[in-house]
Amino acid sequence: MAYTPCMGREGKVELRHLAATQHGHFTNAQAAMLGVSSRSLTCMRRSGEIEEAHLGIARFNGSPLTWHGRVMAAVLAAGPGAVAGYDTALRLLGLSRHAMTDAIEIVTPRPWLPDRPGIVAHRTRQLERCDRGVCESIPLTSGARTVIDVAGRRDRTDTTALVDDAVCARVTTRRWLFLRGRALRNGRRGVGLIVSLTHPDAAAEFWSWLEREADRQFARHGVPAPLWNTRLYDDKGYVGVVDALWKAASTVAEIEGLRFHTNPTQRRNDARRYNRISRRHRLLRYTWLDIVERPAEVAIELREALSVGGGDPLPDR
């Protein structure tokens, strides 16, 4: 937003309005642009109206000091072009469960040494416009760029789960993540996995891996072998192919890997399919993390469901 220079009280009012869009913070340069002199800022500090947040960054004391405000202050302090990134961007994007550090992480195109504890600066040589975004008024790396950056410090399981959640939360798309991953792949750890997971032809390979892993974990933890990829019917006709079926116990397990069904029509079709399955079968749904990280708990749930049984199994044609 463009601001025209003004003087005196009007300048202070405009500065308050600007700060309100930045979680209560402003830079000395922004104040000068609005005609608020350094002498006026000194008087405002002495009176307790504002306080220093970082070198060259101030906050109006009437504004609540929030986590978002601290992130905004760090971004402003890092200078032009800086954005929130890595685990901080994950939290802003609603992917908090994948964040592994409480530090405020900033991505900047120029060297910057934070003047406050709890802030980590990452310098980047390449941060194109398409890799930038805004969330809660805070500049940050885009959903795709955040996933790509974070992949370098996650293992295969965590990266796959992150890709899954990012696409399902609609902070990026499978296609865009594939394109940005391919563009930024050179020299970046973990990005090759992202490209392979999101490749247009990767779905079959991914699903077969997860199903094989589920089958292995079921056998390991004493779950009776199911029928895999079975066509299911009800009184209205064909329901669809279910991942795992225990006919005698009328139980179905759906294993949801990379869940790319994100548009309203696909989600509605999924809901209808699940409702039809649930009419005559006990339906259990598991994610990648369930199968890979908590297989023993999954096995307990499945064994309990199978021991209860119930209902006459529907015929499979």
C-alpha positions, 0 to 999 in steps of 0.5 A: 500500500502506498502512503503519502508523506504527512507531518505531525499528528496526522503522520502519527495517525497514519503510522498507527494505521500502518502498524495495525496491518503489521501486528503493531509493528513498524520500521523507522524507515516507514515512520520517516516516509510518513513524516514522523521524525526520529525526534518524534519517535524518541519522544514516543519511546520516552512516553511509553507509547512505543517500544523497540522490538528490534534495531530499527523496528518499534511496536505500539505498546497498545498492541498485544504482543503475540507470536504473529507479532514477533514473527512480523517484527523479525521479518521487518528487521531482516530487511526488504525481501525477507520472509518467514520460512521453514518451521515458522512458515509451516505454522503460519500455513496451518501445518504445525504438527510438522514443525520441529523447532520453536525458533522463528525462522526467517529466509532472507536474500541478504546476510542478516544477523538477528539481534534477538535470541530465538531467531534463525536466519537462512540466506537464500540465493533464489526466492522468486515471486512465485515462491513468496506468499502472505499469511496473516499479513506476514510475508512467507515462503509459499506452500510449495517452497516451504515443503521443499525447504523443509524436506532437506531436514526430514526423513522419507516418512516425514517428507511424505506425510508433509506432502500429503498434508500440504496438498490436503490442506490446499496450501499447494497443489500436487502439480505445482509442488512437482513443478517447483520441486523439479525447478529447485531440485539441483543440490537440494536434499529431499527434493527428489522424493517430492518430485517422485511422489508428486509426479503425474504417473507416481500414484500407482507406485506410491499406493502399491508401496503403502499397501505392501507395507500395511500387509507386512505390518498386519502380518507382523502384529497378528492381524488376519490377512485381508483381501486387497483391492477388492471390488465391493457391491451393495444393494444399489450396485457397485460401490468401488474398490476397497483397500482391505476387506475382511469378508467374514467380519464385514470390516473394511480398512481404507489406507489413505496415502497421498490424498489428492482428492481436494476439490469439492466434487471429489470430496463429495464422491469420497463421502458418498462412497464411505457412507455406502461402505458403512451401511453394511461394513465396519469402516476403519480409515488409516493414514500413511503415519498410522501404518508407518509410525503406529502399526501396533496401535492400528493392529489392536484396533483391527483385531478388536474390530475383527473379533466383534464381527457383525453383519452378513458380509455382502457378496463380491461379484 
